[in-house]
Amino acid sequence: MNHLVENVDHVQLPVQDIPQAVEWYNKVLGLEVMTVYDHAAWLKFNSGPVLMLHRSTKNERTFWLAEDEFPMPSFMFITRQIEHLHDTLQDNEVHIRQYEDHGFGWVIKFVDPFGNELGAYQPKEQPQ
């Protein structure tokens, strides 16, 4: 099949303060800093697309509402260390909206300092 798009290159999040955001994403989530400008920064995961933080003074943030009005992240990170992530978020006083087993794996939903709804999950290991 000939797909018109190949993959996700990068994901963009609005932030009001680039240096503060770079520090938070590096310190709290462990992303590697690639490039930083006044208006934007690029951070790297272990694999997959790059995260672009884009300066916005419009008080914008990313999220959508589920049918029950629960704020949802636009994308989910994957982790193999959900308990450590949970502890790190708590240690850094990050607002955690949800932390529970969803059957397919453990899910954590949280909010960055700029109001962006984020989430991560650790898939259950498949039996061999």
N, C-alpha and C positions, 0 to 999 in steps of 0.2 A: 504494500500500500504506500502511496506517495503522500506523505503528510506535508501540509503547507508550512507548519512550524515544527521545529525539531525538539526543543526542550526549553526549560526555564533558564535564562541567562542570569538574571538577578531579580531580587525582590526589593522594592523601595518602601521605606517607612518615613513618615514625616516626623521631624523633631525640631524643637525650638532652639536648641543649643548643641552645635556639632561637637565641641570638645567634651562637654558633659556626656553626651550620648556615646561617643567613642569610648570614653572611660568606662561607662556602665556596661556596654556590650562586651568590652574586653574583659573587665574585672569579673562581672557577674556571670556571663554566659561563656566566657573563654574564647570569644572569636578573635581571630588574628587580624590586626590592623594592617591594611594594604596601603591605602592612600587617603590623605585627609586634605581637604580644601576648606575655605570659609563657608561654602554653600553645600558641600556634600562630603561624604566619606564612604569608603568601601571596606568591608570587613569580610573575612574568609572563614567558612566552615571547614571541617575536615574533608568534606566532599560536597558535591552539588552546587547549586547556584550561589552567587555572591549576594551579600546583604548590602544594600545602598541606603545610607541614612541621608535624607535630603532635608535641608533647612527650610522650615515653613513657619512664618510668624502668624499664620491664619488660625492657630489653635486647632489644626487638623489632626486627626488620628485615624487609625485603621481598625475597623470592627464592623460587624453586622449583628442584627438581633435575630435570635431563634424565635420560633412561634411562641415560646413561653417568656419572651422578652429578655432571655439570658444573653449577655454580650458574648459574641463568638469571635475568635481570631480568624483572619483571612487565610492563614496558612499555619501549618503545624511543623515544629521542629521534630526531629527524631533523636532519641537518646538511648544509651545503654546503661545510664546511671541515674535513673529517675529519683531514687532516694537521695542521692548526693545533690542533684539539682534542687529538689525540694528543700533540703537543709540549707543550701547556699542561698536560695531565694529568701528563706526565713531569716537567715543571718544578715541579709542585706535589706531587711524590712520591706520586701516586695509584696504588693497586694496579690494574694493567691485567691482566685475565685473558686477553683475546683481542684481536688486531688483525689482521684479514685480509680478503682479497677473498672474498666468498661467492658470486660470480657475478652476483647481482642488484645488488651494490654492496659497498662496504667497510663492515665492521662492527667496532665497538670495544665491548668489555664491560669495565666497571670497577666499583670499589667506593667508595662515599662514606665519609667518616670515621666513619659510624655503622653500617657493615656492610650498607647497602642495595646490592643488586646493580643496577647501572644499565647501560644500553647506548645506543648511537647508531649510526646508519648513514647513509651517503651513497649514495643510489641512483645507479646508472649512468645517464648521460645517454642518452636514447633518440635514435637516429639520425633526422634530419629527412628 
